[in-house]
Amino acid sequence: MPKINHDEELENTRIKYQTSLNLFSSEGQIQWRRYSAMLLINTLLFGLIGLDKNINLSKSFPLVFQFAPLFGLILCYLWHRMTERGFIWLNHWIYEANKLEEEIKGQTNPIQKGAELRFKIGGDVTRNASLLIIKIFILLYFIFSIINLGPLVIQK
């Protein structure tokens, strides 16, 4: 097995570091695109449910509107899982970059400085706010499920 000198090892660490940062950046973009798409879909579905309350489309499509809130709950479950998973990956790549940054030991350590800042402002603020929005949609869908399914239960 060939022996790797210190310069080659340092260069390999730099490449791994850059790769970790690129994967972190890529995952962040994917995370927010996925989140935005789910937010849009849920907003449109919620708007459709609200539109039905104003112009009573449920007479034409009763099953669609009866189960729209349940469909919204399923969407929110998937949205929540995808968001949680995305943040796990973001944390993984930043952790890997942080470990490699320690090995490089340069004068500028943006990941370590960023960790100090995240600690000061609250590291999970963005994650918690993102999940809170999903939970608000879940609550609203749950309320609409009760409202929509109430007449079915009373009729039987």
PLY file of the C-alpha trace (Angstrom):
ply
format ascii 1.0
element vertex 156
property float x
property float y
property float z
element edge 155
property int vertex1
property int vertex2
end_header
0.00 0.00 0.00
1.55 3.34 -1.03
2.34 5.76 1.74
0.46 9.07 1.64
2.47 12.10 2.64
1.12 14.94 4.77
0.44 17.25 1.81
-1.61 14.60 0.00
-3.54 13.83 3.18
-4.28 17.52 3.70
-5.41 17.89 0.09
-7.69 14.82 0.44
-9.18 16.35 3.60
-9.79 19.64 1.77
-11.56 17.79 -1.04
-13.73 15.92 1.47
-14.45 19.21 3.23
-15.51 20.91 0.01
-17.64 17.89 -0.92
-19.39 18.00 2.45
-20.13 21.71 2.00
-21.41 21.12 -1.53
-23.68 18.32 -0.32
-24.89 20.54 2.54
-25.70 23.33 0.08
-27.39 20.94 -2.34
-29.47 19.35 0.43
-30.49 22.79 1.66
-31.76 23.73 -1.80
-33.61 20.44 -2.14
-35.06 20.83 1.36
-36.55 24.27 0.67
-37.82 23.36 -2.80
-39.56 20.32 -1.37
-40.94 22.40 1.52
-42.18 25.12 -0.83
-43.88 22.59 -3.09
-45.68 20.96 -0.16
-46.64 24.37 1.23
-48.12 25.32 -2.14
-50.04 22.04 -2.50
-51.43 22.31 1.03
-52.34 25.96 0.55
-54.21 25.13 -2.67
-56.00 22.21 -1.01
-56.90 24.36 1.96
-58.14 27.08 -0.41
-60.27 24.50 -2.22
-61.82 23.42 1.08
-62.48 27.05 1.96
-63.90 27.74 -1.50
-66.36 24.90 -1.01
-67.63 26.56 2.15
-68.43 29.71 0.12
-69.90 28.34 -3.12
-70.90 24.82 -2.00
-69.10 22.72 -4.62
-69.51 19.66 -2.42
-72.99 19.05 -3.86
-71.35 18.26 -7.22
-68.40 16.34 -5.81
-69.42 15.19 -2.34
-66.73 12.55 -1.76
-63.92 14.80 -2.95
-64.81 17.53 -0.50
-65.77 15.14 2.29
-62.33 13.53 2.30
-60.18 16.51 1.24
-59.20 17.26 4.85
-58.15 13.62 5.35
-56.06 13.84 2.19
-54.56 17.05 3.62
-53.68 15.22 6.84
-51.89 12.52 4.86
-50.03 15.19 2.86
-49.00 16.91 6.10
-47.71 13.63 7.52
-45.54 13.15 4.43
-44.47 16.81 4.51
-43.47 16.52 8.15
-41.46 13.35 7.49
-39.67 14.88 4.49
-38.86 18.05 6.42
-37.52 16.15 9.43
-35.43 13.96 7.18
-34.08 16.96 5.27
-32.92 18.60 8.49
-31.26 15.35 9.57
-29.27 15.34 6.32
-28.41 19.04 6.68
-27.12 18.42 10.19
-25.16 15.38 9.01
-23.32 17.26 6.25
-22.53 20.25 8.44
-21.26 17.90 11.17
-19.01 16.15 8.65
-17.70 19.47 7.37
-17.06 20.59 10.95
-15.00 17.46 11.68
-12.95 17.96 8.52
-12.51 21.66 9.27
-10.89 20.70 12.56
-8.42 18.50 10.68
-7.49 21.31 8.27
-6.87 23.79 11.12
-6.88 26.92 9.00
-7.08 30.48 10.25
-10.64 30.83 8.99
-13.12 28.24 10.24
-16.56 29.29 9.01
-18.37 26.13 10.12
-17.08 26.39 13.69
-17.87 30.12 13.80
-21.33 29.35 12.40
-21.86 26.77 15.15
-21.11 29.43 17.76
-23.62 31.79 16.13
-26.28 29.06 15.90
-25.77 28.41 19.60
-26.30 32.11 20.39
-29.46 32.54 18.33
-30.91 29.07 18.84
-29.80 26.31 16.51
-33.18 24.80 15.73
-35.21 27.97 15.19
-35.65 27.41 11.45
-36.42 23.72 11.90
-38.93 24.38 14.67
-40.65 27.19 12.75
-40.89 24.99 9.65
-42.44 22.15 11.61
-44.78 24.55 13.42
-46.26 25.65 10.09
-46.90 22.00 9.21
-48.53 21.42 12.61
-50.82 24.42 12.07
-51.98 22.90 8.77
-52.53 19.56 10.56
-54.67 21.28 13.19
-56.73 23.09 10.56
-57.23 19.91 8.52
-58.24 18.08 11.69
-60.84 20.76 12.48
-62.20 20.61 8.93
-62.29 16.79 9.13
-64.50 17.01 12.20
-66.71 19.60 10.52
-66.99 17.58 7.29
-67.47 14.18 8.91
-69.84 15.50 11.58
-72.93 15.43 9.32
-72.11 11.83 8.25
-71.98 10.68 11.86
-75.18 12.53 12.81
-77.12 11.12 9.80
-76.31 7.51 10.69
0 1
1 2
2 3
3 4
4 5
5 6
6 7
7 8
8 9
9 10
10 11
11 12
12 13
13 14
14 15
15 16
16 17
17 18
18 19
19 20
20 21
21 22
22 23
23 24
24 25
25 26
26 27
27 28
28 29
29 30
30 31
31 32
32 33
33 34
34 35
35 36
36 37
37 38
38 39
39 40
40 41
41 42
42 43
43 44
44 45
45 46
46 47
47 48
48 49
49 50
50 51
51 52
52 53
53 54
54 55
55 56
56 57
57 58
58 59
59 60
60 61
61 62
62 63
63 64
64 65
65 66
66 67
67 68
68 69
69 70
70 71
71 72
72 73
73 74
74 75
75 76
76 77
77 78
78 79
79 80
80 81
81 82
82 83
83 84
84 85
85 86
86 87
87 88
88 89
89 90
90 91
91 92
92 93
93 94
94 95
95 96
96 97
97 98
98 99
99 100
100 101
101 102
102 103
103 104
104 105
105 106
106 107
107 108
108 109
109 110
110 111
111 112
112 113
113 114
114 115
115 116
116 117
117 118
118 119
119 120
120 121
121 122
122 123
123 124
124 125
125 126
126 127
127 128
128 129
129 130
130 131
131 132
132 133
133 134
134 135
135 136
136 137
137 138
138 139
139 140
140 141
141 142
142 143
143 144
144 145
145 146
146 147
147 148
148 149
149 150
150 151
151 152
152 153
153 154
154 155
